[in-house]
Amino acid sequence: MLIPSRDEEPIEVEVERLDPLPDGSGSPAAGKTWGPILVGFVLDLADLITFGPGMKRIAVPVGFAVGVYAGTRMGLPLRQRLFLGAVGAAYCSLSATSPYPIGTVIGSLYRAGLFGRRA
């Protein structure tokens, strides 16, 4: 076992701390990390809720509201919020998408940089 001698200087490490968000909620990167995944998850939950019989008539408004709300939380301009609302409405109105977590998968792929990034 090696024992360091007292003549050696200690190693100094410089640390750069990130400023917390203005509301005190922690690191600014935290929202960007989970944002797309959570949006997909919430959209999948809305799709699952509107899966039952008689629920398809509210699927379009619920999907649109979730899409617009998600776009607002992501800080998108109005045109992109409305587009995301239309995608949410279409997604929730399709019966075939209810059993599959497609929104969460797309959010995860986007977060990983494999989907939706422009070169």
N, C-alpha and C positions, 0 to 999 in steps of 0.2 A: 504494500500500500504506500502510495506516495503522499508525503506530507509537505505542503508548500512551505517554503521558508518565509521568514518574516521580512526578507529583503525585497520580495516581489511586490510590485504595485498592484493594487486592486483594479479590476476591470470596471470601467465606468460605462454605463449604458444611458443613452439619451432616449427619452420618451416624449412623444408628441401626443398630447391628449386631445381628443375631439371635443368640441364645444357641444353641450347638450342643446336640444331644440329649445326654442323660446318658451314653450309650455312646460319644459322640464321633463319631458317624457323619454329622454335618453338620446341615443345616437341617431343622426339624420339618416343613416343608411338602413336602419331597421324597417322603415316604411317601404323603402324601395325593394328590400329583400323579400318580404312576404306579400307585398301588394298584389302583384299579378296572380299569385297562387290563391290568395284569399278571395279575390274577385271571382276567379273561376269556381272556387268552392261555394261561394254564396249563390252564384248562378246555377250551379248543380243542385243546391238545396231548393232553390225556387222551382227548378224543373221537376224535382222529385215531389214537391208539395202539389204541383199542378198535374200530377200523373193520374190521379184517381178519376173515376167516372163523374162527369158533370163539372170537372174542374177546368176543362179546356177552354171554356168561355172566359175565364179570368187569366189564362196563361199569357196571353198577349200583353195585357196591361201590367201584370206582375213582372214579366220578363223585361218589358220596356223600362219600368221604374227601376229595377235592379241595374240594368245597363246604364241608364242615365246617372243614377246615384254613384255607381262605380266610376264612371267617367269624371264626375264632379270631384270625387275624392282623389282621383289621380291627377287632377289639375288640367284636364284636357279642355281645349276650346269647345265652344258650343256645337259646332258642326261635328266634331269627333264624338262628343257626348251623345248627340242624336243618332249617329251611326252605331255607336255601341249599344244604345237603347234598341235600335232596330234589330241588331244581331241578337240581343237578349230576348226580344219578343219572338223572333223566328226560332231560336233555340228552344225556348220553353213551349212553343206551340207544336213542335214535332214530337210525336209519340215515341219514335224509335230512340230518342236520345235519353230518355228518363233513366233507364237502368245503368247507363254508363257515365262515368265522371269525366266527360270530354272537356268541360270547362277547366277543371283542375289540371288535367294533363296539358292543355294548351298553355295555361298560366305557368306551369312548371317548365315547359319547353321554352317559353318566352324568357323566363327568368334565367334559364341556363344559357341563353344566347343562341339557341338552335332554331328559333322560330320568331318571325316578326321583326328581325333586325335588318336594317338596310345597310348595304355595303358602302 
